[in-house]
């Protein structure tokens, strides 16, 4: 892919669009299908829908929210949250998703990544990596699971390499320290992971201004940027984000 992608993220809880800071203090923002339709129309390249409490509540992704959102958009949809089995993946893809994202289930049973890639193709499998700063880890970043509630005792960069070896088609590393803060992506973490693998890496967590998007790509070596608060609260439109990147020499897909 010769252009950099802007990917709005729809965090959902009980089928409703929500956003928090550092994975807590969730505020309800409306209907994910409505938001997804608006982003699709506005020129977003893809969408990510994460059922952020599915794993913690030990349940599957709410397929109704996936179906409603997929029906309203014209761009690829990646769905994550509560996906633990090949049947879960089958059901999410049947509901309209182009790709799935797995996090906790992949850490607890790494062979699940290989099984998913083997059955559905690597292109359909994204491994999400929630990270938190931890100086005890070789890279300085630890993998977090269960919606960021539990440290996995795994080095984030080491896990990124293994996920690629297992067959992941893309990685979605999210900085829990930066999430929702609007203070910018965790560039050292994003770059460490991007430089360790050859598959696409989507920067996530912390975008608050247009310069942050450029930093994630230029300094963080990301192939795409996930946006949430910066977009949900109407701070910038998708077009403004893309025009800014284009002005700074970063190739983007501009639509009419």
Buried (B, 14 or more C-beta within 10 A) or exposed (E): EEBBBBBBBBBBBEBBBBBBBBBEEBEEBEBBBBBBBBBBBBBBBBBBBBBBBBBBEEEBBBBEBBBBBBEBBEBBBBBBBBBBEBEBBEBBBEBBBBBBBBBBBBBEEBEBBBBBBEEBEBEBBBBBBBBBBBEEBEBBBBBBBBBBBEBBEBBBBBBBBBBBEBBBBBBBBBBBBBBBBBBBBBBBBBBBBBEBBEBBBBBBBBBBBBEBBBBBBBEBBBBBBBBBBBBBEEBBBBBEBBBBBBEEEBEBBEEE
